[in-house]
Amino acid sequence: MRDSDRGAVVHISSAVIRCLPAAVETVRGCIEALGMAEVVHVEGNKLIVIIEGPSSGTVGDCLTQISAYEGVVSAAMVYEQVEPAESAGEEA
């Protein structure tokens, strides 16, 4: 079933980003500046990120952008959930 068949939805994904130790704060700032991603935990050179978007493609594009940041060693999506926009606090 396509998203358009279900009404407005929001895709919520978590990702693990590993970066060079010297790049952690720079990468964190870049991620936070995206507007659709939030760093929710940092441990050493590992960042746990939540990404929200209107489609899997948008979330994937965001993760691809993060993986291209200087100092990022790997970026892996761990989990994705699809919710109706109104239950996720989004307006349709």
Summary of the structure (lengths in Angstrom):
residues: 92
radius of gyration: 13.8
end to end distance: 18.1
largest distance: 45.4
contacts: 263
relative contact order: 0.31
helix: 36%
strand: 42%
